[in-house]
Amino acid sequence: MIDQIYCVNFSIFLEPLWTQTVPEITLQFDNEIIHAGALREPTEFQYCSPMLRSGDYCIKLEFHNKDDQEQILYARDMAVKIRHLRFENQTNDFSFFGNYRPTYPSHWIEENHQKGINLEPVIKSNYLGWNGTWYIDINLPIFYWIHQTTNLGWLI
């Protein structure tokens, strides 16, 4: 069997919300860090992978430094929004196929439990309102993954 290799090109547009403290993020494709540091302004990150074997890969965004006390003080959220995730220069937004694993503060968990609300450990969201990790698992070849993910029918 011949081993097939592919690359993937994607762009991800991130928008920070902040008042005093700038959001700190880490954006990576599998184990390769694309950006680690402050996200001061809306930024589009573009990435082209090296040639890779077909298989499973992950795009991951970590939000590190939300200060919920600052949010109370300024009455404005500190967050990171994923405006869009695009593959191979297509216009489709795939960010809503991602998963977000927030790290809720203990007082927030307690307040919600008292109200009878159980917080989900992983949610579908492209708004990172708490520290945590957003991720999307993809498969190469990417066009095959896009076809399956968007349920376009049979491939021959």
LOSE-30962 format. One record per residue: y, z, x of N, C-alpha, C, CB in turn. Coordinates in steps of 0.1 Angstrom, whole numbers, padded with zeros to 4 digits, always signed. Atoms other than C-alpha are relative to their C-alpha. Glycine has a CB too. Layout:
% LOSE-30962
YZXYZXYZXYZX...
END
This chain:
% LOSE-30962
-0012+0000+0008+0000+0000+0000+0013+0000+0009+0000+0012-0010-0012+0001-0007+0034-0009+0013+0010+0010-0004+0007-0015-0001-0010-0010+0003+0059+0019+0015+0013-0007-0003+0001+0010+0012-0013+0006+0004+0091+0009-0003+0011+0010+0003+0000-0004-0015-0012-0009-0002+0125+0023+0007+0012-0006-0007+0003+0000+0015-0012+0003+0008+0158+0023-0012+0011+0009+0005-0003+0003-0015-0011-0009-0002+0192+0037-0010+0007+0002-0014+0011-0006+0011-0007-0003+0013+0214+0052-0037+0015+0001+0003-0006+0012-0007-0015-0002-0001+0252+0049-0041+0004+0007-0012+0007-0014+0002-0006-0007+0012+0270+0073-0063+0014+0005+0003-0009+0011-0005-0013-0006-0001+0304+0086-0070+0001+0011-0010+0012-0010-0002-0001-0012+0009+0312+0120-0085+0015+0004+0000-0010+0012+0003-0014-0003+0001+0347+0128-0098+0001+0015-0004+0008-0009-0009-0001-0015+0003+0355+0166-0097+0015+0004-0002-0006+0008+0011-0013-0005+0002+0385+0183-0111+0000+0015+0000+0006-0005-0014+0000-0015-0001+0394+0219-0102+0010+0006-0010+0004+0005+0014-0009-0008+0008+0411+0244-0125+0003+0013+0008-0005+0003-0015-0003-0013-0008+0429+0273-0107+0015+0003-0002-0004-0002+0014-0014-0004+0000+0461+0293-0106+0003+0005+0014+0002+0011-0010-0003-0007-0013+0460+0315-0074-0010-0004+0011+0001+0015-0002+0010+0002-0010+0427+0310-0057-0006-0014-0002-0011+0011-0001+0006+0013+0000+0414+0275-0049-0015+0000-0001+0005-0009+0012+0015+0000+0001+0378+0268-0060-0006-0005+0013-0005-0009-0012+0008+0004-0012+0353+0266-0031-0013-0005-0005-0002+0013+0009+0012+0007+0005+0324+0242-0036-0008-0005+0012+0004-0011-0009+0009+0007-0009+0294+0227-0018-0006-0011-0009-0010+0009+0006+0006+0012+0007+0284+0192-0029-0010-0006+0010+0011-0011-0004+0010+0006-0009+0252+0178-0015-0010-0009-0007-0008+0011+0006+0011+0009+0005+0225+0151-0019-0012+0005+0008+0004-0015+0003+0011-0007-0006+0192+0167-0012+0005+0010+0011-0010-0011+0007-0004-0010-0010+0197+0186+0021+0013-0004+0008-0011+0002+0010-0012+0004-0007+0228+0166+0032+0013+0004-0007+0000-0016+0002-0012-0004+0006+0261+0182+0026+0011-0011+0001+0006+0013+0008-0011+0010+0001+0288+0158+0014+0013+0006+0001-0001-0007-0014-0013-0007-0002+0316+0183+0011-0003+0015-0002+0010-0004-0011+0001-0015+0001+0318+0221+0017+0014+0005+0002-0011+0006+0010-0013-0005-0002+0351+0238+0012+0008+0000-0013+0007-0008+0010-0010-0001+0012+0382+0239-0011+0000-0013-0007+0014+0004+0005-0003+0012+0009+0387+0216-0040+0014+0002-0006-0012-0001-0011-0014-0003+0003+0425+0217-0043+0005-0009-0012+0009-0002+0011-0005+0010+0010+0430+0185-0065-0011-0008-0005+0011-0008+0007+0011+0009+0004+0410+0161-0085-0004-0010+0011+0005-0008-0013+0005+0008-0011+0388+0142-0061-0012-0007-0004-0002+0009+0012+0012+0008+0002+0363+0114-0063-0007-0001+0014+0003-0014-0006+0008+0000-0012+0335+0118-0037-0009-0012-0002-0008+0013+0002+0010+0011+0001+0315+0087-0029-0010+0002+0011+0008-0014+0003+0011-0002-0009+0282+0087-0012-0010-0012+0000-0008+0013-0003+0010+0010-0001+0258+0061+0001-0011+0006+0009+0005-0014+0006+0011-0006-0007+0224+0074+0011-0006-0009+0011-0011+0004-0009+0008+0009-0009+0204+0062+0041-0012-0006-0008-0005+0008+0013+0012+0006+0007+0173+0042+0033-0011+0012-0002-0006-0012+0009+0009-0011+0003+0148+0066+0016-0012-0006-0007+0007+0010-0009+0012+0004+0007+0113+0064+0003+0002+0002-0015-0012+0008+0005+0000-0002+0014+0108+0061-0034-0004+0015-0003-0008-0010-0008+0003-0014+0003+0106+0096-0050+0011+0007-0006-0005+0007+0013-0010-0009+0007+0125+0126-0063+0010+0005+0010-0008+0011-0007-0011-0005-0007+0159+0136-0051+0009+0008-0009+0008-0012+0007-0008-0009+0008+0186+0160-0062+0015-0001+0005-0005+0014+0000-0014-0001-0003+0224+0159-0064+0004+0014-0005+0009-0011-0007-0002-0014+0004+0237+0195-0064+0015+0003+0003-0009+0009+0008-0014-0005-0002+0272+0211-0068+0000+0015-0002+0010-0007-0010-0001-0015+0001+0277+0248-0061+0014+0004-0001-0007+0007+0011-0014-0006+0002+0308+0267-0073-0002+0014+0005+0005-0001-0015+0002-0012-0007+0312+0298-0051+0009+0012-0003+0000-0003+0014-0010-0011-0001+0343+0319-0056+0008+0003-0013+0009-0003+0011-0008-0004+0012+0353+0324-0092+0003+0015+0000-0008-0004-0013-0005-0014+0001+0373+0355-0096+0004+0003-0015+0012+0003+0010-0003-0001+0014+0371+0365-0133+0012+0010-0002-0012+0005-0007-0012-0009+0001+0398+0393-0127+0013-0009+0001+0000+0010+0011-0011+0009-0001+0422+0365-0117+0002-0007-0013-0002-0010+0012-0001+0007+0013+0414+0347-0149+0007+0009-0010-0014-0004-0005-0007-0010+0009+0424+0379-0169+0014+0001+0003-0008+0013+0001-0013-0003-0004+0455+0384-0149+0009-0012-0004+0001+0002+0015-0008+0011+0002+0468+0348-0153-0003-0007-0013-0002-0010+0011+0004+0006+0013+0451+0340-0187-0003-0015+0001+0011+0002-0010+0004+0014-0002+0439+0307-0172-0014+0000+0007+0011-0008+0007+0014+0001-0006+0403+0297-0163+0001-0005+0014-0009-0008-0009+0003+0006-0013+0391+0290-0128-0013-0006-0002+0000+0011+0011+0012+0008+0002+0365+0263-0130+0000-0013+0008-0001-0003-0015+0001+0013-0005+0353+0230-0118-0006-0009-0011-0009-0001+0013+0005+0010+0010+0349+0200-0142-0006-0012+0008+0012-0004-0009+0005+0012-0005+0327+0171-0134+0004-0011-0010-0016+0000+0001-0005+0010+0009+0346+0142-0149-0009-0012-0002+0014-0006+0005+0011+0010+0002+0319+0116-0142-0008+0000+0012+0006-0014-0003+0010+0003-0011+0289+0108-0121-0005-0014-0003-0012+0010+0000+0004+0014+0002+0283+0071-0116-0009-0005+0011+0013-0009-0001+0009+0006-0010+0255+0052-0098+0003-0015+0001-0014+0003-0004+0000+0015-0004+0257+0018-0081+0012-0007-0007-0013-0006-0005-0012+0006+0006+0293+0012-0094+0000-0003-0015+0004-0012+0008+0000+0002+0014+0283+0012-0130+0010+0009-0007-0015+0003-0006-0010-0008+0007+0307+0026-0156-0006+0011-0008+0008-0009-0009+0007-0011+0007+0281+0048-0173+0002+0014+0007-0015-0003-0002-0001-0014-0005+0286+0086-0169-0013+0007-0001+0012+0008-0007+0013-0007+0001+0254+0104-0160+0001+0015+0002-0009-0006+0011-0001-0014-0003+0269+0138-0155-0006+0009-0011+0015+0004+0002+0006-0009+0011+0257+0151-0189-0015+0001+0001+0005-0006-0013+0015-0001-0002+0221+0146-0177-0003+0011+0009-0006-0013+0005+0002-0011-0009+0226+0174-0153-0002+0014-0006+0012+0001+0010+0002-0014+0005+0218+0211-0156+0009+0009+0008-0015+0004+0002-0009-0010-0006+0240+0241-0149-0006+0013-0001+0014+0000-0006+0005-0013+0000+0227+0274-0138+0011+0010+0005-0013+0001+0011-0011-0009-0004+0256+0298-0140-0005+0014+0004+0009+0002-0012+0003-0014-0004+0256+0332-0123+0010+0009-0007+0002+0002+0016-0009-0008+0008+0271+0353-0150+0003+0014+0006-0005+0002-0014-0002-0013-0004+0289+0385-0141-0007+0010-0009+0016+0003+0000+0008-0010+0008+0270+0416-0152+0008+0005-0012-0003+0012+0009-0007-0005+0012+0298+0428-0175+0001-0011-0011+0015+0003+0004+0000+0010+0010+0298+0394-0193-0014-0001-0007+0003-0014+0007+0014-0001+0006+0260+0396-0198+0000+0012-0010-0010+0001+0011+0000-0012+0009+0264+0431-0212+0008-0002-0013+0005+0012+0008-0009+0002+0012+0293+0422-0235-0008-0009-0010+0013-0007+0004+0007+0009+0009+0272+0393-0249-0012+0006-0006-0004-0013+0007+0012-0007+0006+0240+0414-0253+0004+0009-0011-0007+0008+0011-0004-0009+0010+0260+0439-0273+0004-0007-0013+0013+0008+0005-0003+0008+0012+0271+0411-0296-0013-0008-0005+0011-0011+0004+0012+0007+0004+0235+0399-0299-0002-0014+0005-0001+0000-0015+0001+0014-0006+0240+0368-0278-0008+0001+0013+0014-0005+0002+0008+0001-0012+0214+0360-0252+0005-0013+0008-0015-0001-0002-0005+0011-0008+0229+0338-0224-0012-0008+0006+0009+0005+0011+0010+0008-0005+0208+0309-0214+0001-0001+0015+0000-0015-0006+0000+0000-0015+0198+0308-0177+0004-0014+0005-0013+0004+0006-0003+0013-0003+0202+0270-0176+0005-0007-0012-0012-0008+0007-0006+0007+0011+0225+0249-0198+0003-0014+0004+0012+0008-0005-0005+0013-0002+0235+0213-0202+0015+0001-0001-0006-0010-0011-0015+0000+0000+0271+0212-0191+0005-0006+0013+0005+0015-0001-0007+0005-0012+0294+0194-0167+0013+0008+0002+0002-0015-0002-0011-0009-0002+0319+0223-0168-0005+0013+0006+0008+0003-0014+0005-0012-0007+0313+0250-0142+0010+0011-0002-0003-0003+0015-0010-0011+0003+0331+0280-0157-0004+0013+0007+0000+0002-0015+0004-0012-0008+0312+0306-0136-0005-0005+0013-0011+0008-0008+0007+0003-0012+0299+0307-0101-0014-0005-0004+0000+0012+0010+0013+0005+0003+0266+0288-0100-0002-0013+0005-0002+0001-0015+0005+0013-0005+0248+0256-0094-0002-0010-0011-0012+0001+0008+0002+0011+0009+0250+0223-0113-0009-0010+0008+0013-0007-0005+0008+0009-0007+0223+0198-0104-0006-0011-0009-0012+0008+0007+0007+0011+0008+0207+0165-0115-0011-0005+0009+0011-0011-0004+0011+0005-0007+0173+0154-0104-0001-0015-0003-0013+0007-0004+0001+0015+0002+0170+0116-0099-0012-0004+0007+0013-0007+0006+0012+0006-0006+0143+0093-0088+0004-0014+0005-0012-0001-0010-0002+0013-0006+0144+0063-0065-0013-0009-0002+0003+0001+0015-0012+0008+0001+0145+0034-0072+0009+0004-0011-0003-0015-0001-0009-0005+0010+0176+0044-0091+0001-0008-0013+0014+0001+0007-0001+0008+0012+0177+0015-0115-0012+0003-0009+0000-0015+0003+0011-0004+0008+0142+0025-0126+0003+0013-0007-0013+0001+0009-0004-0013+0005+0154+0061-0131+0010-0002-0011+0005+0009+0011-0011+0002+0011+0185+0049-0151-0007-0006-0012+0010-0010+0005+0007+0006+0012+0162+0028-0173-0008+0010-0008-0009-0012+0005+0008-0011+0006+0139+0057-0180+0009+0011-0007-0010+0007+0010-0009-0011+0004+0167+0083-0184+0007-0004-0013+0010+0004+0011-0008+0004+0012+0187+0062-0209-0010-0006-0011+0010-0011+0004+0010+0004+0009+0154+0052-0227+0003-0014-0005+0001+0010-0013-0002+0014+0003+0159+0015-0225-0012-0008-0004+0007-0007+0012+0012+0007+0004+0123+0007-0233-0009-0003+0012+0003-0013-0007+0011+0003-0010+0094-0008-0214+0006-0008+0012-0011-0008-0007-0003+0008-0012+0097-0022-0179-0013-0007+0004+0005+0009+0012+0012+0008-0004+0074-0049-0167-0001-0001+0015+0001-0015-0006
END
